[in-house]
Amino acid sequence: MKNKSILFIVGIASLYLNNAYAQQSQQDSLKSKSIDEVVVTGVFDKRLRMNSPIAISVLKADVLEKQVAVSAPDLLKNVPGVYVNSSNGEIRNSVASRGITVGTQDGSFGYEYVSMQEDGLPITNTTYYNYGPDFFLRADATIERLDAVRGGSSSITTANAPGGIFNYVSKTGGKKLAGEARFRTGLQGKNSNGLYRTDLNIGGPLAENLFFNIGGFYRYDEGARSPGAYPLNNGGQVKANIVKKYNSGSLKLYVKYLKDRNGYSMAIPTRGYGDPRPAEGFDNSSSILLPPVTYDQGNFVEGGNLHYDSRRQVDNTYRSVGLNWEQKLGNGWNLDNKIRVSNNDVRYNTSTSTSIIAADNKAFFDLFGVGTGAGTFTFRDHNTGQVLYSINSVIPTGGSNPVYTVTANNLPGQTLRNNSVFITPLQTYQNKVKEVLNQLTITKKWRNMNFALGGYLGYSDVARVSGGGGVAITTMEPNPRIIDMEFNGTIMNFNGIPGSNRTGTFQMTNPDGMAQFASNNGSLLGFYAKQRQIAGFFGHTWDITSDLTLDWGVRYESQNIKGHNTRAYLKSTAGPDGNPLTMYDNTVLNYLETVDYDRTLNAFSYSAAVNYRINTNLSVYSRFSQGKKSPDLDVYFAANRKSTIGLLDPRQRTTNQLEAGLKAKYDKFDLFATPFYSVLKKVPSGGSATMPASAGGGFYALPTLYNDYRTIGLEIESNIRPLDYLSIRAVLTVQKSKITNGTYWVVNNPGPDDDVVASFTGNETGATPRLFFNITPTLNLGKFYSLLTWNYMGKRQANNANAFTLPAFSMFDFGAGYEFTSKMSASVNVNNLFNTYATMSWTRPGSYADQRAPLDNFTPEMYQAAESANMPYFTVANPPRSVFVSVTYKF
């Protein structure tokens, strides 16, 4: 019934628009320019958007510069069908299209099925946990436009992008020297935290037919949720290109250097599920990022140390050089080759999550190797020495489990959970990725046909070391304080050696206040992989008549992943200092275990479409596509034990998409309406679980399961100009997504022996809103403009288990500007005008181990129990209200 309703709406719209055309003169119809752009992304031959059988939106610089986006992906909220979660900030965002949100809930897996590009090539060709394209993608004054293709031809024109292509196209120099300088400052959040940013771009001729462009930005940003003692974002980038044009073609040489340090919004304690709100003592401007702390952990895989510094946060470096060559070969033959070489470096100095953990039980003290202690534990404020918490431990005669008695509790935030603290693992990742990407396309124009033949080569050399041995124990409050921990008494079976008891005063935290996980609770791993990807593609466009066009293409791709994973198994001794009483350095290397893998996946994708131009102003199209998506490297990295390498079973994910399109353009009105139907198959689902103490503790990877999903929906994009001084832009998506075949792991006692598989087949897909849109009316009165954007996000299932729903919300952004002269203008933007609080992502309630388990394992029964107990959990909401003032000078 819903399918028929969508087709009926499209049909009625077509009749209405065709009638409108009959009443309008040819001269008026040619005035519309909003969808007359030439399409260059997602196609093999350049053609007008009206004549292209693809769903594409083109956002130009004059539209982008009127917004103050949280991040480069945040700009995609202007595109229908695209779900964007930018609540984390500059990095670790999520972008999905057409309901294909599976696997994108976590910020580090945010680009599973789309290709984030810059000037026609992917920013990076590989993704895995805490490494992705938005670590290196920034929108600044060098951006000319943003091309956004959803589904369709993206399956054959780009690697691993059945969901869409989002291409950020850079400016190039023109025949006259021109440039732009933009200065922006802002007050963000409840505490009016500062932003100071400068953008610059300049371009022009160097000689006859030789042009240059150079620009970039630098900013110092305290962040709407400021950590207090250091900025949330600090750094910038420089981009430059030189273009040589000649009679038969052009060459563009370009370079980019990005050096940026970025934090992201850590989830804060929250109450309520149906109507989430910050827990007592917290608000939407709260930050629980650590204060300035440092920690050195032994790099047992490569030697030396892994240095953690909370002020560095996520330190991103991107160095690239590229060359685009367009050449006319004669007789209708053309060559287009794009190549880029990059050297990417991400040094991660933050935690993936903070948890509430009870400090009055053996499980807590076992993490630090003192779970069998009999004596007194004392917790002190690291800066002042004040005793915040003390607890006595007694081991009954003949027993092995201590009995704890709290003797003092001055900890803040105890209404969240009594006798509890925050625990924040110090996650240190060193990622080094070297890449070479090349795409060659040769086209032939013959009569009323265009043929395209080409190939794609991607090579990525990945080296990563990750460790989480260090841990901070802090107070449960905004901008938490570091807690020192000390134990005075006797530890039975010290360092896990039966009968070895030791008495004394044990320092559980070092002079900087950092503790260390005991044994394999803080395992260290190294991942080394070479990804080789080669593809060939063919495309054919046939203008059967002046109004009827056939477009089809195929792609064959082969991807080889070869590498090894090294796991460092740890043990507790007296440590490097030889003092067993300093528990913060007692964990050392026991032995290394290395597993090798070498897998090749082959894929065949295809797409075909027909476009029919009803008249100058109205056209329709229909397209069917089958695209493939290779698994991210995490599937290979998860197999890091000899006992689990046999479970490595990478599979291609498959998308089938059927779409139709109605395109209309008039003097005061244009419209894109695209009904779509997509099926996503073989999506991996896994996670980690706790190993029993008898097996050394730590965590193990769950065997991968594979699931299928289906989405049906409608995308609408429209620009209306009812008055000369009023324009309205609207993008809207209606969709319904269902799990057609879904299973997940139910983890019981520690260890894999009693893990079982359960089903959520038939549920609604998690994190997929049924309705979302934004509508922006813009008022232009001479030199003055103002705009108001209404962003609406419908309710979403919180996870695939459909445990509960995240509520719908509306948020408004305001902007206004004035042009003082033809060169100078100023603007003010207020994001989240009414300071709306809206949950975008969440973590599970419960113990430290519970919060590490997959979200999909959180069932409706668990939700009912958590809600009944008013159990706190953690969420990330949209950014709080912020005000920005910009001054722009163009010359």
Residue pairs with C-beta under 8 A, 6 or more apart in sequence:
2 712
2 736
3 712
6 675
6 714
7 675
9 673
9 714
10 660
10 662
10 673
10 675
13 662
13 664
13 671
13 673
14 614
14 618
14 620
14 662
17 617
17 618
17 662
17 664
17 666
17 671
18 614
18 615
18 618
20 666
20 669
21 29
21 615
21 616
21 617
21 618
21 666
24 617
24 666
24 667
26 616
28 666
28 667
29 616
29 617
29 665
29 666
29 667
30 616
31 667
32 617
32 665
32 666
32 667
32 669
32 670
34 665
34 670
34 719
35 49
35 50
35 663
35 665
35 670
35 672
35 719
36 48
36 49
36 50
36 665
37 48
37 49
37 58
38 46
38 47
38 48
38 49
39 46
39 47
39 48
39 49
39 52
39 54
39 56
39 58
39 147
40 46
40 120
40 147
41 56
41 117
41 120
41 147
41 149
41 165
41 167
41 169
42 54
42 56
42 147
42 149
42 152
42 153
42 154
42 157
42 158
42 165
43 52
43 54
43 153
43 157
44 157
44 441
44 443
44 450
44 452
44 454
44 539
44 541
44 553
45 443
45 445
45 450
45 452
45 539
45 541
47 541
49 56
49 58
49 663
50 613
50 619
50 663
50 665
51 549
51 611
51 613
51 619
52 611
53 152
53 549
53 551
53 609
53 610
53 611
53 621
53 622
53 623
53 661
54 149
54 152
54 153
54 609
54 621
54 623
55 81
55 149
55 150
55 151
55 152
55 659
55 661
55 672
55 674
55 676
55 715
56 147
56 148
56 149
56 150
57 78
57 79
57 80
57 147
57 148
57 672
57 717
57 731
58 145
58 146
58 147
58 148
59 75
59 78
59 79
59 145
59 146
59 148
60 144
60 145
61 143
61 144
61 145
61 171
63 78
64 75
64 139
64 143
64 145
64 146
65 141
65 182
65 888
66 785
66 787
66 815
66 817
66 827
66 829
67 75
67 813
67 815
67 829
68 184
68 186
68 815
68 829
68 831
68 882
68 884
68 886
69 75
69 86
69 139
70 86
70 89
70 90
70 831
70 879
71 86
71 89
71 90
71 91
71 93
71 134
71 139
72 134
72 137
72 138
72 139
72 168
73 84
73 86
73 93
73 95
73 110
73 116
73 134
73 137
73 166
74 84
74 86
74 93
75 139
75 146
76 82
76 84
76 95
76 146
76 148
76 166
77 84
77 86
77 774
77 791
78 729
78 731
78 774
79 148
79 150
79 717
79 731
80 150
80 672
80 674
80 715
80 716
80 717
80 731
80 732
80 733
81 97
81 98
81 150
81 151
81 674
81 676
81 713
81 715
81 733
82 95
82 96
82 97
82 148
82 150
82 164
82 733
83 94
83 95
83 96
83 97
83 101
83 733
83 767
83 768
83 769
83 772
84 93
84 94
84 95
85 93
85 94
85 104
85 107
85 110
85 767
85 840
85 841
86 93
87 265
87 840
87 841
87 876
87 877
87 878
87 879
88 107
88 264
88 265
88 841
88 876
89 223
89 232
89 233
89 262
89 263
89 264
89 265
89 879
90 134
90 138
90 233
90 260
90 262
90 264
91 107
91 134
91 135
91 262
91 264
91 314
91 316
92 107
92 108
92 110
92 130
92 132
92 134
92 264
93 107
93 110
93 134
94 101
94 104
94 105
94 106
94 107
94 109
94 110
94 111
95 104
95 110
95 111
95 114
95 116
95 166
96 104
96 112
96 113
96 114
96 163
97 113
97 114
97 150
97 151
97 163
97 164
98 150
98 151
98 163
98 164
98 657
98 676
98 678
98 711
98 713
98 715
98 735
99 678
99 709
99 711
99 713
99 735
99 737
99 765
99 768
100 112
100 113
100 162
100 163
100 655
100 678
100 680
100 709
100 711
101 737
101 765
101 766
101 767
101 768
102 112
102 680
102 683
102 707
102 709
102 765
102 766
102 800
103 109
103 112
103 683
103 684
104 110
104 111
104 112
104 113
104 767
105 766
105 767
105 799
105 841
105 855
106 841
107 264
107 841
108 129
108 130
108 131
108 132
108 352
109 127
109 129
109 132
109 632
109 634
110 132
110 134
111 127
111 132
111 133
111 134
112 127
112 163
112 629
112 632
113 160
113 161
113 162
113 163
113 164
113 629
113 653
113 655
113 680
114 161
114 163
114 164
114 165
114 166
115 122
115 154
115 158
115 159
115 160
115 161
115 164
115 165
115 166
116 122
116 123
116 133
116 134
116 137
116 166
116 168
117 123
117 158
117 165
117 166
117 167
117 168
118 137
118 167
118 168
118 170
118 256
119 167
119 168
119 169
119 170
119 254
119 322
119 324
119 338
120 167
120 169
120 324
120 338
120 439
121 322
121 338
121 340
121 437
121 439
122 133
122 158
122 159
122 437
122 458
123 133
123 136
123 137
124 131
124 132
124 133
124 136
124 342
124 344
124 433
124 435
124 460
125 159
125 435
125 437
125 458
125 460
125 531
125 533
126 433
126 435
126 460
126 462
126 531
126 632
126 633
127 133
127 632
127 633
128 462
128 464
128 632
128 633
128 634
128 637
129 634
129 637
130 346
130 348
130 352
130 427
130 429
130 431
131 346
131 429
131 431
131 433
131 464
135 262
135 314
135 316
135 318
135 344
135 346
136 258
136 316
136 318
136 344
137 168
138 217
138 236
138 237
138 258
138 260
139 146
139 168
140 199
140 201
140 215
140 216
140 217
140 237
141 180
141 182
141 199
141 200
141 201
141 215
141 216
141 217
142 170
142 171
142 201
142 213
142 215
142 216
142 239
143 168
143 169
143 170
143 171
144 169
144 170
144 171
144 172
145 169
146 166
146 167
146 168
146 169
147 165
147 166
147 167
147 169
148 164
148 165
148 166
148 167
149 164
149 165
149 166
149 167
150 163
150 164
150 674
150 715
151 162
151 163
151 164
151 625
151 655
151 657
151 659
151 676
151 678
152 607
152 609
152 623
152 625
152 657
152 659
153 551
153 553
153 607
153 609
153 623
153 625
154 161
154 162
154 163
154 164
154 165
154 627
155 161
155 162
155 555
155 605
155 606
155 607
155 625
155 626
155 627
155 628
155 655
155 657
156 537
156 539
156 553
156 554
156 555
156 605
156 606
156 607
156 625
156 627
157 165
157 537
157 539
157 553
157 555
158 165
159 456
159 458
159 533
159 535
159 557
160 628
160 629
160 630
161 627
161 629
162 605
162 625
162 627
162 628
162 629
162 653
162 655
162 657
163 655
170 213
170 239
170 241
170 254
171 201
171 203
171 213
171 215
172 203
172 211
172 213
172 241
172 243
172 252
173 203
173 204
173 205
173 206
173 211
173 212
173 213
173 241
173 243
174 203
174 204
174 205
174 211
175 204
175 205
175 211
176 204
176 205
177 202
177 203
177 204
177 205
177 891
178 202
178 203
178 204
178 890
178 891
179 200
179 201
179 202
179 203
179 204
179 215
179 890
179 891
180 199
180 200
180 201
180 202
180 215
180 888
180 889
180 890
180 891
181 198
181 199
181 200
181 888
181 889
182 197
182 198
182 199
182 200
182 886
182 887
182 888
182 889
183 197
183 198
183 886
183 887
183 888
184 195
184 196
184 197
184 198
184 199
184 219
184 884
184 885
184 886
184 887
185 194
185 195
185 196
185 197
185 884
185 885
186 194
186 195
186 882
186 883
186 884
186 885
187 193
187 194
187 195
187 882
187 883
188 194
188 195
188 222
188 223
188 224
188 226
188 879
188 880
188 882
188 883
189 223
189 224
189 225
189 226
189 284
189 285
189 879
189 880
189 881
189 882
190 283
190 284
190 285
190 880
191 226
191 285
193 222
193 223
193 224
193 226
194 220
194 221
194 222
195 219
195 220
195 221
195 222
195 882
195 884
196 219
196 220
196 221
197 217
197 218
197 219
197 220
197 221
198 217
198 218
198 219
199 215
199 216
199 217
200 215
200 216
200 217
201 213
201 214
201 215
201 216
202 213
202 214
202 215
203 211
203 212
203 213
203 214
203 215
204 211
204 212
205 211
205 212
206 212
206 242
209 244
209 245
209 246
210 242
210 243
210 244
210 245
211 242
211 243
211 245
212 240
212 241
212 242
212 243
213 240
213 241
213 243
214 238
214 239
214 240
214 241
215 238
215 239
215 240
216 236
216 237
216 238
216 239
217 236
217 237
218 235
218 236
219 233
219 234
219 235
219 236
220 231
220 233
220 234
221 231
221 232
221 233
221 234
222 231
222 232
223 231
223 232
223 233
223 263
223 287
224 285
224 879
224 880
224 882
225 232
225 265
225 284
225 285
225 286
225 287
225 289
225 879
225 880
226 232
226 287
227 263
227 287
227 289
227 290
227 291
227 310
227 479
228 287
228 291
228 479
229 291
229 292
229 311
230 292
230 310
230 311
231 261
232 262
232 263
232 313
233 260
233 261
233 262
233 263
234 260
234 261
235 258
235 259
235 260
235 261
235 262
235 316
236 258
236 259
236 260
237 256
237 257
237 258
237 259
237 260
237 318
238 256
238 257
239 254
239 255
239 256
240 254
240 255
240 256
241 252
241 253
241 254
241 255
242 252
242 253
242 254
243 250
243 251
243 252
244 250
244 251
244 252
248 327
248 328
248 330
249 325
249 326
249 327
249 328
249 335
250 324
250 325
250 326
251 323
251 324
251 325
252 323
252 324
252 325
253 321
253 322
253 323
254 321
254 322
254 323
254 324
255 320
255 321
255 322
256 318
256 319
256 320
256 321
257 318
257 319
258 316
258 317
258 318
259 316
259 317
260 315
260 316
261 312
261 313
261 314
261 315
261 316
262 313
262 314
262 316
263 289
263 313
263 314
263 350
264 314
264 350
265 287
265 876
265 879
266 287
266 288
266 289
266 351
266 353
266 354
266 876
267 353
267 354
267 841
267 842
267 843
267 874
267 875
267 876
268 278
268 279
268 282
268 286
268 288
268 478
268 874
268 875
268 876
269 278
269 279
269 282
269 356
269 413
269 416
269 476
269 872
269 873
269 874
270 276
270 277
270 278
270 279
270 839
270 842
270 872
270 873
270 874
270 875
271 277
271 278
271 279
271 280
271 870
271 872
273 798
273 804
273 863
273 866
273 867
273 873
274 804
274 805
274 807
275 807
276 806
276 807
276 837
276 839
276 842
276 875
276 877
277 837
278 284
278 286
278 837
278 877
279 416
279 872
280 413
280 415
280 416
281 412
281 413
281 415
281 416
281 476
281 477
281 478
282 478
283 880
284 835
284 837
284 877
284 879
284 880
285 880
286 478
286 479
287 478
287 479
288 354
288 422
288 474
288 478
288 479
288 480
289 310
289 350
289 479
290 310
290 350
290 351
290 424
290 472
290 474
290 480
290 482
291 310
291 479
291 480
291 481
291 482
292 309
292 310
292 311
293 308
293 309
293 310
293 426
293 472
293 482
293 512
293 513
293 514
294 307
294 308
294 309
294 310
294 512
295 307
295 308
295 426
295 470
295 510
295 512
295 514
296 305
296 306
296 307
296 308
297 305
297 306
297 308
297 426
297 428
297 467
297 469
297 470
297 516
297 522
297 524
298 304
298 305
298 306
298 524
298 576
298 588
298 589
299 305
299 306
299 465
299 467
299 524
300 524
300 568
300 570
300 589
300 592
301 465
301 524
301 525
301 526
301 566
301 568
301 592
302 465
302 526
306 428
306 430
306 465
306 467
306 524
307 428
308 349
308 426
308 428
308 470
309 349
310 349
310 350
311 349
312 347
312 349
313 349
313 350
314 346
314 347
314 348
314 349
314 350
315 345
315 346
315 347
315 348
315 349
316 345
316 346
317 344
317 345
317 346
318 342
318 343
318 344
318 345
319 342
319 343
319 344
320 340
320 341
320 342
320 343
321 340
321 341
321 342
322 338
322 339
322 340
322 341
323 337
323 338
323 339
323 340
324 336
324 337
324 338
325 335
325 336
325 337
325 338
326 334
326 335
326 336
327 334
327 335
327 336
328 334
329 335
332 444
332 445
332 446
333 442
333 443
333 444
333 445
334 442
334 443
334 444
334 445
335 440
335 441
335 442
336 440
336 441
336 442
336 443
337 438
337 439
337 440
337 441
338 437
338 438
338 439
339 436
339 437
339 438
339 439
340 435
340 436
340 437
340 438
341 435
341 436
342 433
342 434
342 435
342 437
343 433
343 434
343 435
344 431
344 432
344 433
344 434
344 435
345 431
345 432
345 433
346 429
346 430
346 431
346 433
347 429
347 430
347 431
348 427
348 428
348 429
348 430
348 431
348 466
349 428
350 427
351 424
351 425
351 426
351 427
351 472
352 425
352 427
353 424
353 425
353 843
353 851
353 874
354 422
354 423
354 424
354 474
354 874
355 422
355 423
355 424
355 847
355 848
355 851
355 874
356 416
356 417
356 420
356 421
356 422
356 423
356 476
356 872
357 364
357 420
357 421
357 422
357 423
357 847
357 848
358 364
358 417
358 419
358 420
358 847
359 377
359 379
359 389
359 391
359 419
359 420
359 421
360 391
360 404
360 406
360 419
361 404
362 371
362 401
362 402
363 371
363 847
363 848
364 371
365 371
365 373
365 377
365 393
366 518
366 693
367 423
367 471
367 517
367 518
367 521
367 848
368 485
368 508
368 515
368 516
368 517
368 518
368 583
369 491
369 495
369 496
369 518
369 519
369 572
369 583
369 586
370 377
370 487
370 491
370 506
370 508
370 583
371 402
372 395
372 400
372 402
372 491
372 492
372 493
373 393
373 402
373 487
373 489
373 490
373 491
373 492
373 506
374 393
374 394
374 395
374 402
374 489
374 490
374 491
374 492
375 392
375 393
375 487
375 488
375 489
375 490
376 390
376 391
376 392
376 393
376 407
376 487
376 488
376 489
377 390
377 391
377 392
377 393
377 485
377 486
377 487
378 387
378 389
378 390
378 485
378 486
378 487
378 488
379 387
379 388
379 389
379 390
379 411
379 421
379 473
379 483
379 484
379 485
380 386
380 387
380 388
380 483
380 484
380 485
380 486
381 388
381 475
381 481
381 482
381 483
381 484
382 481
382 482
382 483
382 484
382 509
382 513
383 481
383 482
386 410
387 408
387 410
388 409
388 410
388 411
388 475
388 483
389 406
389 408
389 409
389 410
389 411
389 419
389 421
389 483
390 406
390 407
390 408
391 404
391 405
391 406
391 407
391 419
392 404
392 405
392 407
393 402
393 403
393 404
393 489
394 402
394 403
394 405
395 401
395 402
395 403
395 492
396 403
400 492
406 419
409 418
409 419
411 419
411 420
411 421
411 475
411 476
412 475
412 476
412 477
413 420
413 475
413 476
413 477
414 420
414 476
416 476
416 872
417 476
417 872
420 476
421 473
421 474
421 475
421 476
421 483
422 472
422 473
422 474
422 475
422 476
422 480
423 471
423 472
423 473
423 848
424 471
424 472
424 473
424 474
425 468
425 470
425 471
425 517
425 522
426 468
426 469
426 470
426 471
426 472
426 514
427 466
427 467
427 468
428 466
428 467
428 468
428 470
429 464
429 465
429 466
430 464
430 465
430 466
431 462
431 463
431 464
432 462
432 463
432 464
433 460
433 461
433 462
433 463
434 460
434 461
435 458
435 459
435 460
435 461
436 457
436 458
436 459
437 456
437 457
437 458
437 459
438 456
438 457
438 458
439 454
439 455
439 456
439 457
440 454
440 455
440 456
441 452
441 453
441 454
442 452
442 453
442 454
443 450
443 451
443 452
443 453
444 450
444 451
444 452
448 542
448 543
448 544
449 540
449 541
449 542
449 543
450 540
450 541
450 542
451 538
451 539
451 540
452 537
452 538
452 539
452 540
452 541
452 553
453 536
453 537
453 538
453 539
454 536
454 537
455 534
455 535
455 536
455 537
456 533
456 534
456 535
456 536
456 537
456 557
457 533
457 534
457 535
458 531
458 532
458 533
458 534
459 530
459 531
459 532
459 533
460 529
460 530
460 531
461 530
462 527
462 528
462 529
462 530
462 531
462 563
462 633
463 526
463 527
463 528
464 526
464 527
464 528
464 637
465 524
465 525
465 526
465 527
466 524
466 525
466 526
466 527
467 522
467 523
467 524
467 525
468 517
468 522
468 523
468 524
469 516
469 517
469 522
469 523
469 524
469 570
469 587
470 514
470 515
470 516
470 517
470 522
471 514
471 515
471 516
471 517
471 522
472 482
472 513
472 514
472 515
473 482
473 483
473 485
473 509
473 515
474 480
474 481
474 482
474 483
475 481
475 483
482 512
482 513
482 514
483 509
483 513
484 509
484 513
485 508
485 509
485 515
486 505
486 506
486 507
486 508
486 509
487 505
487 506
487 508
487 583
488 504
488 505
488 506
489 503
490 501
490 502
490 503
491 501
491 502
491 503
491 506
492 501
493 499
493 500
493 501
494 500
494 501
494 502
494 580
495 571
495 572
495 573
495 580
495 586
496 519
496 571
496 572
502 580
502 581
504 581
505 581
506 581
506 582
506 583
507 581
507 582
507 583
507 584
508 515
508 583
508 584
509 515
509 584
510 516
510 582
510 584
510 585
514 584
515 583
515 584
516 522
516 583
516 584
516 585
516 586
516 587
517 587
518 572
518 583
518 586
518 587
518 697
519 570
519 571
519 572
519 587
519 696
519 697
519 698
520 569
520 570
520 691
520 696
520 697
520 698
521 697
521 698
522 570
522 587
523 567
523 568
523 569
523 570
523 698
523 699
524 567
524 568
524 570
525 565
525 566
525 567
525 568
525 637
525 640
526 565
526 566
526 568
527 563
527 565
527 566
527 633
527 636
527 637
527 640
528 563
528 564
528 565
528 566
529 561
529 562
529 563
529 633
529 636
529 637
530 561
530 562
530 563
531 559
531 560
531 561
531 633
532 559
532 560
532 562
533 557
533 558
533 559
533 560
533 630
534 557
534 558
535 555
535 556
535 557
535 558
536 555
536 556
536 557
537 553
537 554
537 555
537 556
538 553
538 554
539 551
539 552
539 553
540 550
540 551
540 552
540 553
541 549
541 550
541 551
542 549
542 550
542 551
543 549
544 550
546 613
547 612
547 613
547 614
548 610
548 611
548 612
548 613
549 610
549 611
549 612
549 613
550 608
550 609
550 610
551 608
551 609
551 610
551 611
551 623
552 606
552 607
552 608
552 609
553 606
553 607
553 608
554 604
554 605
554 606
555 603
555 604
555 605
555 606
556 602
556 603
556 604
556 605
557 602
557 603
557 604
557 605
557 628
557 630
558 600
558 601
558 602
558 603
559 600
559 601
559 602
559 603
559 630
560 598
560 599
560 600
561 597
561 598
561 599
561 600
561 633
561 636
561 650
562 597
562 598
562 599
563 596
563 597
563 636
564 594
564 595
564 596
564 597
565 594
565 595
565 597
565 636
565 637
565 639
565 640
566 592
566 593
566 594
566 640
567 592
567 593
567 594
567 640
567 641
568 589
568 590
568 592
569 589
569 590
569 591
569 592
569 593
569 696
570 587
570 588
570 589
570 590
571 587
571 588
571 589
571 590
572 586
572 587
572 588
573 580
573 586
573 588
574 580
574 586
575 582
575 585
575 586
575 587
575 588
576 585
576 588
577 585
580 586
593 641
593 642
595 639
595 640
595 641
595 642
595 645
597 636
597 639
597 645
597 648
599 636
599 648
599 650
601 630
601 631
601 650
601 651
601 652
603 628
603 630
603 652
604 628
605 625
605 626
605 627
605 628
606 625
606 626
607 623
607 624
607 625
607 626
607 627
608 623
608 624
608 625
609 621
609 622
609 623
609 624
610 621
610 622
610 623
611 619
611 620
611 621
612 619
612 620
612 621
613 619
614 620
617 664
617 665
617 666
618 662
618 663
618 664
619 663
619 664
620 660
620 661
620 662
620 663
621 660
621 661
621 663
622 658
622 659
622 660
622 661
623 657
623 658
623 659
623 660
623 661
624 656
624 657
624 658
624 659
625 655
625 656
625 657
625 659
626 654
626 655
626 656
626 657
627 654
627 655
627 657
628 652
628 653
628 654
628 655
629 652
629 653
629 654
629 655
630 650
630 652
630 653
631 650
631 651
631 652
631 653
631 684
635 648
635 650
635 684
635 704
636 648
636 650
638 644
638 686
638 701
638 704
639 645
639 647
639 648
639 701
640 701
641 700
641 701
644 700
644 701
644 703
647 701
647 703
647 704
649 704
651 682
651 684
651 706
652 682
653 680
653 681
653 682
653 683
653 684
654 679
654 680
654 681
654 682
655 678
655 679
655 680
655 681
656 678
656 679
656 681
657 676
657 677
657 678
657 679
658 676
658 677
658 678
659 674
659 675
659 676
659 677
660 674
660 675
660 676
661 672
661 673
661 674
662 671
662 672
662 673
662 674
663 671
663 672
664 670
664 671
667 721
668 720
668 721
668 722
669 718
669 719
669 720
669 721
670 718
670 719
671 716
671 717
671 718
672 715
672 716
672 717
672 718
673 714
673 715
673 716
674 714
674 715
674 716
675 713
675 714
675 715
676 711
676 712
676 713
676 714
676 715
677 710
677 711
677 712
678 710
678 711
678 712
679 708
679 709
679 710
679 711
679 740
680 708
680 709
680 710
680 711
681 708
681 709
682 706
682 707
682 708
683 706
683 707
683 708
683 709
684 704
684 705
684 706
685 704
685 705
685 706
685 707
685 742
685 743
685 744
685 854
685 856
686 701
686 702
686 703
686 704
686 705
686 745
686 854
687 701
687 702
687 745
687 853
687 854
687 857
688 699
688 700
688 701
688 702
688 852
688 853
689 699
689 700
689 702
689 745
689 747
689 750
689 752
689 755
689 853
690 697
690 698
690 699
690 700
690 747
690 750
690 751
690 849
691 697
691 698
691 699
691 700
691 750
691 751
692 749
692 750
692 751
693 750
695 751
699 852
700 752
702 745
702 747
702 752
702 755
702 854
703 745
705 743
705 744
705 745
705 757
707 739
707 741
707 742
707 743
707 800
708 739
708 740
708 741
708 742
709 737
709 738
709 739
709 740
709 742
709 765
710 737
710 738
710 740
711 735
711 736
711 737
711 738
711 765
711 768
712 735
712 736
713 733
713 734
713 735
713 736
714 733
714 734
714 735
715 731
715 732
715 733
716 730
716 731
716 732
716 733
717 730
717 731
717 732
718 728
718 729
718 730
718 731
719 727
719 728
719 729
719 730
720 727
720 728
720 729
720 730
721 727
721 728
722 728
725 779
725 780
725 781
726 777
726 778
726 779
726 780
727 777
727 778
727 780
728 775
728 776
728 777
728 778
729 775
729 776
729 778
730 773
730 774
730 775
730 776
731 773
731 774
732 771
732 772
732 773
733 771
733 772
733 773
734 770
734 771
735 768
735 769
735 770
735 771
736 764
736 770
737 764
737 765
737 768
738 762
738 763
738 764
738 765
739 760
739 761
739 762
739 763
739 764
739 765
739 800
740 761
740 762
741 761
742 759
742 760
742 761
742 763
742 800
743 757
743 758
743 759
743 760
743 761
744 757
744 758
744 759
744 760
744 800
744 801
744 854
744 856
744 857
745 755
745 756
745 757
745 758
745 854
745 857
746 755
746 756
746 757
746 758
746 857
747 755
747 853
747 857
748 754
748 755
748 756
760 800
760 801
760 802
760 856
763 797
763 800
763 801
763 802
764 797
764 802
765 797
765 800
766 796
766 797
766 798
766 799
766 800
766 801
766 802
766 855
766 856
767 796
767 797
767 798
767 799
767 841
768 796
768 797
769 793
769 794
769 795
769 796
769 808
770 794
770 795
770 796
771 792
771 794
771 808
772 792
772 793
772 794
773 790
773 791
773 792
774 789
774 790
774 791
774 792
775 789
775 790
776 787
776 788
776 789
776 790
777 787
777 788
778 785
778 786
778 787
779 785
779 786
779 787
783 818
783 819
783 820
784 816
784 817
784 818
784 819
785 816
785 817
786 814
786 815
786 816
786 817
787 814
787 815
787 816
788 812
788 813
788 814
788 815
788 833
789 812
789 813
789 814
789 815
790 810
790 811
790 812
791 810
791 811
791 812
791 813
792 808
792 809
792 810
792 811
793 808
793 809
793 811
793 838
794 808
795 805
795 806
795 807
795 808
796 805
796 806
797 805
797 806
798 804
798 805
798 806
798 842
798 855
798 858
799 855
799 856
799 858
800 856
801 856
801 857
801 858
801 859
801 860
802 860
803 858
803 859
803 860
803 862
803 863
804 860
804 863
804 867
806 839
806 840
806 842
807 838
807 839
809 836
809 838
809 878
810 836
811 832
811 833
811 834
811 836
811 838
811 878
812 832
812 833
812 834
812 836
813 829
813 830
813 831
813 832
813 833
814 829
814 830
814 833
815 827
815 828
815 829
815 830
816 827
816 828
817 825
817 826
817 827
817 828
818 825
818 826
818 827
819 825
820 826
823 889
823 890
823 891
824 887
824 888
824 889
824 890
825 887
825 888
825 890
826 885
826 886
826 887
826 888
827 885
827 886
827 888
828 883
828 884
828 885
828 886
829 883
829 884
829 886
830 881
830 882
830 883
830 884
831 879
831 881
831 882
831 884
832 878
832 879
832 880
832 881
832 882
833 881
834 881
835 880
835 881
836 878
837 877
837 878
837 880
838 877
838 878
839 875
839 876
839 877
840 875
840 876
840 877
840 878
841 875
841 876
842 855
842 873
842 874
842 875
842 876
843 851
843 855
843 873
843 874
843 875
844 850
844 851
844 853
844 855
844 858
844 873
845 851
845 866
845 871
845 872
845 873
846 866
846 871
851 874
865 871
866 873
